[in-house]
Structures are given as structure tokens and as C-alpha cells.
Amino acid sequence: MTRIYTLVNQKGGVGKTTTSINLGAYLAQLGQRVLVIDLDPQANATSCLGVDKLNVPGGTYEALINGAPASSFILLNEKLKLSLLPSSPALAGAEVELVDELARETRLKKALEPLRGRYDYILIDCPPSLGLLTVNGLVAARDGVIVPVQCEYLALEGLGQLTNTIQRVRSALFPELRVRGVVLTMFDPRTNLSTDVVAEVNRHFPNQVFKSVVPRSVRLAEAPSYGLPISAYAPGSVGAQAYEALAKELLKGDGVKPS
């Protein structure tokens, strides 16, 4: 069974890509077959996994716009046992190119159909916007949306807009769309603000907030510059422990036993 989760938050800098690659890396380490899909024209997930976004032969753009088989462009990191469908700057034009296309909101969902069964988890890293690429990500989120939320006041402001977008997609395109969970990131236990944000998010999303909270971490910030997830860069750090706990919590909630 393939579970497809889309990581989304229209606000940038909340740890969305960090969560995508590190959650994916730990799921793979726990015995799952994992594919990370970079749906962001900035291609941060691609770069964070050590792939040169300027030299990929193809990826999400070709799958969305040209209808090319996504499997043709999937890259496997043998050491991490983690697969990636990369992005490139070409994806920046997809928002415009998709406007006049038929069934434009379901392009990604259709592209992923042939991959079902090949992976246990597919994680889709969306751009920090609520445009057509993100809508494609939401429609493809067969098993739900994971929302990373930074533990700062401004991070709360966009949650209402995101919730409205999810409701619109649910009513018009995908009635089964649900929020799988909210991940609290960049938590600083030294500040009252972080604690207040945790309380507020739990109030807005009762029983939908993951118990595993990701702390603010220098090691997490450093890892992308080495093209590595935290599991390979600093496995003993607090950030690594948090993402390993998150992966185990997700597996437990999905009824999957780590192997």
C-alpha cells in the first residue's frame, strides 16, 4: 500500500522542505520505500539531497507538462535508500503553462498513478504559495496533508488562508482531502512565544498535532549545505532525534511497524 502525503504551507521558512527530506530519510531508515517529490521551482529539496538542480535530466516539470513518465526521472540515493523526483528552474513556468490545460489540477495525481505499489510512502514538497502547483499537490494527497508550522506568531496568520484553500479543494476537486497532521517546527523552549504558539495550534487543530516537536537546531540548518538529511549529517543531534520520533509517530499512526 502506497501512502501519499503532501507537505504544504504557503508561508516560507517554516521548515517544510526540511521536514520533507528528513521525515523521508528516517522513514527510509526505518525500512520503508520512500519517494520525495520536489514540486517547488526553487528545488530546495533537490539541492538538500545533494542533487544539482541545474543539471537534472528531467523531473516534475516533464511529468506535469510533457506527460513524461515520472519513473524515468527518479533518482535513488543508494546510501540513504531514499528516492527523489527532482525539480529544476524550468518548473517556474508551469504555473502559467498549466492555466489553459484540461484537468490542470489533476496532472500530478495522474503522474503518480503508475508509481503506486512501488513505494510505501510518497512525500510531496510543495512551493510556499497557493497556486496551481500546490493545488496539484493537494489533489494528489491521497492520504492527507502534513502542515509544518513554525513556532512564531507570524506563522499562525497564514493558517486560516491555508485551511480555506484546503476546504475549497475538498469541495471542488477532492472531497476526501484531510489534514493528516500539523508538525510544530523551530520550537525554542526558552521563549514563552513558542509555548503560546504550540497551545494556539493545538486549539485550532485539536487531535491533529503531532506530539513530536522539532526544536530550533543549528545542525538542521547546516545539513542542507552538505546535501545531506540530518540522519546522515548529525544523527546524534536534537533535530535528528525529533525527526526520527516524528517518523516513528507517523508509522504508528498509520499502523505500520518499522522494519
Residue pairs with C-beta under 8 A, 6 or more apart in sequence:
1 120
2 115
2 116
2 117
2 118
2 119
2 120
2 121
2 122
2 142
3 120
3 121
3 122
3 142
3 143
3 254
4 112
4 121
4 122
4 124
4 140
4 141
4 142
4 143
5 121
5 122
5 123
5 124
5 141
5 143
5 144
5 145
5 146
5 180
6 123
6 124
6 126
6 137
6 138
6 140
6 141
6 144
6 145
6 146
7 16
7 19
7 20
7 123
7 124
7 125
7 126
7 145
7 146
7 147
7 148
8 16
8 126
8 134
8 137
8 138
8 145
8 146
8 147
8 162
9 16
9 128
9 147
9 148
9 149
9 158
9 162
10 128
10 129
10 130
10 134
10 158
10 161
10 162
10 165
11 128
11 150
11 154
11 155
11 157
11 158
12 128
13 128
13 150
14 148
14 149
14 150
14 155
14 185
14 186
15 148
15 150
15 183
15 185
15 186
15 214
16 125
16 126
16 128
16 148
17 40
17 44
17 45
17 48
17 125
18 48
18 148
18 185
18 214
18 220
18 224
19 146
19 148
19 183
19 185
19 214
19 243
19 246
20 36
20 45
20 123
20 124
20 125
21 36
21 45
21 48
21 49
21 125
21 229
22 220
22 229
22 230
22 231
22 239
22 240
22 243
23 123
23 146
23 243
23 246
23 247
23 250
24 34
24 36
24 82
24 121
24 123
24 229
25 34
25 80
25 82
25 229
25 230
25 231
25 232
25 243
26 229
26 231
26 243
26 244
26 246
26 247
26 248
27 34
27 120
27 121
27 247
27 250
27 251
28 34
28 80
28 81
28 82
29 80
29 81
29 231
29 244
29 247
30 247
30 248
30 251
30 258
30 259
31 258
31 259
32 120
32 121
32 251
32 256
32 258
32 259
33 83
33 118
33 119
33 120
33 121
34 81
34 82
34 83
34 119
34 120
34 121
34 122
34 123
35 74
35 83
35 84
35 85
35 115
35 118
35 119
35 121
35 122
35 123
36 45
36 49
36 82
36 83
36 84
36 85
36 122
36 123
36 125
37 60
37 84
37 85
37 108
37 112
37 122
37 123
37 124
37 125
38 44
38 45
38 46
38 59
38 60
38 84
38 85
38 86
38 87
38 125
39 60
39 87
39 91
39 108
39 124
39 125
39 126
39 127
39 133
39 134
39 136
39 137
40 87
40 91
40 125
40 126
40 127
40 128
40 133
41 87
41 89
41 90
41 91
41 92
41 94
41 127
41 133
42 87
42 127
43 53
43 86
43 87
43 88
43 89
43 91
44 125
44 224
45 84
45 87
45 125
46 53
46 56
46 59
46 84
46 86
46 87
46 88
47 53
47 224
47 227
48 223
48 224
48 227
48 229
49 77
49 80
49 82
49 84
49 227
49 228
49 229
50 77
50 226
50 227
50 228
51 75
51 84
51 86
51 227
53 86
53 87
53 88
53 89
54 88
54 89
56 73
56 75
56 86
56 87
56 88
57 73
58 68
58 72
58 73
59 73
59 85
59 86
59 87
59 88
59 91
60 70
60 85
60 86
60 87
60 91
60 108
61 87
61 88
61 90
61 91
61 93
61 94
62 68
62 72
62 73
63 69
63 70
63 73
63 85
63 107
63 108
63 111
64 91
64 94
64 98
64 107
64 108
64 111
64 136
65 94
65 97
65 98
65 107
67 111
69 114
70 85
70 111
70 112
70 114
70 115
71 114
71 115
71 118
73 85
73 86
74 83
74 84
74 85
75 83
75 84
75 85
75 86
76 82
76 83
76 84
77 83
77 84
79 232
80 229
80 231
80 232
82 229
83 119
91 133
94 132
94 133
95 131
95 132
95 133
98 104
98 107
98 132
98 136
99 132
101 107
103 110
104 132
104 136
105 132
105 135
105 136
105 139
105 173
106 136
106 139
106 173
107 136
108 124
108 136
108 137
108 139
108 140
109 136
109 139
109 140
109 142
112 122
112 140
115 122
120 256
124 137
124 140
124 141
126 133
126 134
126 137
126 138
127 133
127 134
130 161
130 162
130 165
134 165
135 165
135 169
135 173
138 145
138 165
138 166
138 169
138 173
138 174
138 177
139 169
139 173
139 174
139 177
141 174
141 177
143 180
144 177
144 178
144 179
144 180
144 181
145 166
145 177
145 178
145 179
145 180
146 180
146 181
146 182
146 183
147 159
147 162
147 179
147 181
147 182
147 183
148 182
148 183
148 185
149 155
149 156
149 159
149 182
149 183
149 184
149 185
149 197
149 201
150 185
150 186
151 184
151 185
151 186
151 187
151 188
151 193
151 194
151 197
151 198
151 213
152 186
152 193
152 194
152 197
153 193
153 197
155 197
156 197
156 200
156 201
159 201
159 204
166 177
166 179
169 177
170 176
170 177
179 205
179 208
180 208
181 208
181 209
181 210
181 250
181 253
182 201
182 205
182 208
182 209
182 210
183 210
183 212
183 214
183 246
184 197
184 198
184 201
184 209
184 210
184 213
184 214
185 213
185 214
186 214
186 215
186 216
187 194
187 198
187 213
187 214
187 215
187 216
188 194
188 215
188 216
189 195
189 215
198 209
198 213
201 209
202 209
210 246
210 249
210 250
211 249
212 242
212 243
212 245
212 246
212 249
213 242
214 220
214 239
214 242
214 243
214 246
215 238
215 239
215 242
217 230
217 237
217 238
217 239
217 242
219 230
219 233
219 234
219 237
219 238
219 239
219 240
220 230
220 237
220 239
222 233
222 234
223 229
223 230
223 233
223 234
226 233
230 237
230 239
230 240
230 243
231 240
231 243
231 244
234 240
248 258
251 257
251 258
